[in-house]
Amino acid sequence: MKEIALIAPMASMLDVARRVLVDYDYDNIEVLEGNLETGVEEARRAINAGAKVIISRGGTYKAIKAEFEIPVVEVKVTAFDLIEGFKAVKQSGESGAIGVIGYENIILGADIVAEVMGLKAFCYKMSGQSGLTAEVDRLIQQGVRVFLGDANVQDATRRYGCLSVVIESGPQAMQIAFENARATLLETREEERTLQVSKANKELTQAVETLKRTQSILVETEKIASLGRLVAGVAHELNTPIGNALIVISGGDDLDKEVYDAVVSGQVRKSQIVAYIERMREGRKIASRSLMRAAEIIQDFKQLSVDQTSAMRRSFDLYKVVDEMLSSLRPRYKHTPYIIEADLEAGILMDSYPGPLGQVLTNIAMNALAHAFEGRDTGVFRIIARRLDDATVSIVCSDDGVGMDEETLHKVYDPFFSTKMGQGGSGLGLHIVHTLVTGLLNGQIEVRSQPGQGTCFSIVLPCVLSAIARSH
């Protein structure tokens, strides 16, 4: 079935339609026969077979249009068709008034055509078949003996023996209907494409929103994991000073008992008391230094944890922030054959976000530990910080590991890209690095790498964030 179907209620209409199809080469129109009784079912079969536009005329057109939601184009009677009808009446030799009965497209213009041809016409616009017989009777009583209309009018006047001329839809009317149907089909296709594009855009928007929510959750998960690594590192750092303090304190128990027993027995010596006091004094110094070191670590951890779980802007010393970050990282490297080296210029003061900066450096260092040294017995991760000028600072993070090929290098900042996806890699570590550096920190980052020659991340940051970055 073709995309346009013509339901012709009259044999003469079928003939005209077929001639027009041949003469004007309409290749996407199917011509079917169907009157007022069978037209709706013919249209239904055509639609089920793939027709998207229906063409018909008169009552059949109205019935089909009322039944279906798809576009229905009407074959309208033209002035040429009315002229041919009136000419047939004049050629018959009948005189007197002519009763013109039909739907709006037949009645419209009939008065003017009749007047031009010197004929008198009574025009009645039909709204349905129910009033047709009554209108014919009324016109007969007024002396009308000639009628002009469709085949239904001809049937209604047959019993009176009147002349009834059927108005046919000529080639012009048929061609106009075909062109209207083709234009309607194009509009229908455009609407379908618009709906498809709209649906695709809606689905894409939903997918992007879902992706953003997922990415946000994974970023928060990455932050929590980073804080977890920080806690593990701090716990390891606290173990040494607190352990030293415990050893000193618990080691004094035996000495306390020894001096106590000597005092009770009355055999205590002056040298014994002096040695006891000296040892206790030295123990207190060791315990005090160890506990002070533990307090410093805890204080650093409190500041670092606040920084890494919030984007609080403050003034800070770059050396101190990076050194604190390295203290939390070194335990992760301690049980591996790989080491961290730092070359940090002292006295670089910044007004920025130390937490996100620490997360950037942590993610790069952990990425190196996970990927750079695979299959190697030794390896060095190095951080170098230098002031470039009064306004900017350079931080270079490099390793002497396996490096990356060109394809991996081009995707290194892509979200959810990881060469170890499914093996613990989230694919977000370096994406977060790039997002923080170029966004919140208002800086630039460049990566260089070749297979077998390690990887180098070069970061340039402003010492003091601009007003634009502050609003961001």
Helices and strands as residue ranges (DSSP letters): E 4-8, H 11-24, E 29-33, H 39-48, E 53-56, H 58-67, E 72-74, H 79-91, E 98-102, H 104-107, H 110-116, E 121-125, H 132-141, E 146-149, H 151-157, G 158-160, E 163-166, H 171-265, H 270-309, E 314-317, H 318-334, E 338-344, E 349-352, H 354-367, I 368-372, E 379-387, E 392-399, H 406-411, H 429-435, I 436-440, E 444-449, E 455-462, H 467-471
